[in-house]
Amino acid sequence: MNAELALWALFVAIGLGTFALRVSFIQAYGRLRIPPLLSQALAYVPASVLAALVLPAVTHPGGEMALDPGNARLLAAALAALVAWRTKSILLTLASGMGMLWLQQSLM
């Protein structure tokens, strides 16, 4: 078996494994009784995953921590957080954060 065919076989095997894992949770969810406390806790998972993905990109833009006023991402994220808190609008939050980031990057 050549290396290219082995690589494609690996991709297919990983894809099937991922699919089987996801389908098993979807199938089991309808059959299992989830305690109310766990169900309430699961409601916070998407927000915590998003924070875990975004925070390193904001605080470590070049691979090193940058918590200074020169970090354009940090200032844009702070503005976006403020807009999200005050307006509860996803569209305004995205527009203000990206607008601030682009403005700062164009001025630097």
C-alpha positions in Angstrom: 0.0 0.0 0.0 1.5 3.3 -1.0 1.7 6.3 1.4 -1.1 8.3 -0.3 -3.6 5.4 -0.2 -2.7 4.8 3.5 -3.3 8.5 4.2 -6.7 8.4 2.6 -7.6 5.2 4.5 -6.6 7.0 7.7 -8.9 10.0 6.8 -11.8 7.6 6.1 -11.3 5.7 9.3 -11.1 8.8 11.5 -14.2 10.2 9.8 -16.1 7.0 10.4 -15.0 7.0 14.0 -16.0 10.6 14.5 -19.4 9.9 12.9 -20.0 6.8 15.1 -19.1 8.7 18.2 -21.5 11.5 17.4 -24.3 9.3 16.4 -24.0 7.2 19.6 -24.5 10.3 21.7 -27.5 11.4 19.6 -29.1 7.9 19.9 -28.4 7.6 23.6 -29.7 11.1 24.4 -33.3 10.0 23.8 -33.0 6.8 25.8 -31.1 8.1 28.9 -32.7 10.2 31.7 -30.4 13.1 32.3 -30.6 14.6 35.8 -32.0 18.2 35.9 -28.8 19.6 37.4 -26.7 18.1 34.6 -29.1 19.4 32.0 -28.8 22.9 33.4 -25.0 22.6 33.5 -24.9 21.5 29.8 -26.6 24.8 28.8 -23.4 26.6 29.7 -21.1 24.4 27.6 -21.3 26.4 24.3 -20.4 29.6 25.9 -17.5 28.1 27.8 -16.2 26.4 24.7 -16.4 29.7 22.8 -14.5 31.5 25.5 -11.9 28.8 25.6 -11.3 29.3 21.8 -11.5 33.1 21.7 -9.5 34.0 24.8 -6.1 32.7 23.7 -6.5 34.4 20.3 -7.2 37.7 22.0 -4.5 37.6 24.8 -1.8 35.8 22.8 -1.9 37.2 19.3 1.7 36.4 18.3 2.1 33.4 20.5 3.1 35.5 23.5 0.9 37.2 26.1 0.1 40.7 25.1 -2.0 42.5 27.7 -1.0 46.0 26.8 -2.9 48.8 25.0 -1.0 48.0 21.8 -2.9 44.7 21.5 -5.7 45.6 19.0 -7.5 42.4 19.6 -7.8 43.0 23.3 -9.3 46.5 22.8 -11.7 45.2 20.2 -12.8 42.3 22.4 -13.3 44.7 25.3 -15.6 46.9 23.1 -17.4 43.8 21.8 -18.0 42.6 25.4 -19.3 46.0 26.4 -21.7 46.1 23.4 -22.9 42.5 24.0 -23.6 43.3 27.7 -25.5 46.5 27.0 -27.4 45.6 23.8 -27.7 41.8 23.9 -27.4 42.0 20.1 -25.1 39.5 18.3 -25.0 41.5 15.1 -24.0 44.7 16.9 -21.5 42.9 19.0 -19.8 41.4 15.9 -20.0 44.6 13.9 -18.5 46.7 16.7 -15.8 44.3 17.6 -14.7 43.7 14.0 -15.0 47.4 13.1 -12.8 48.4 16.1 -10.3 45.7 15.1 -10.1 46.8 11.5 -9.9 50.4 12.5 -7.0 49.8 14.8 -5.2 47.6 12.3 -5.5 50.3 9.6 -4.1 52.9 12.0 -1.1 50.8 13.1 
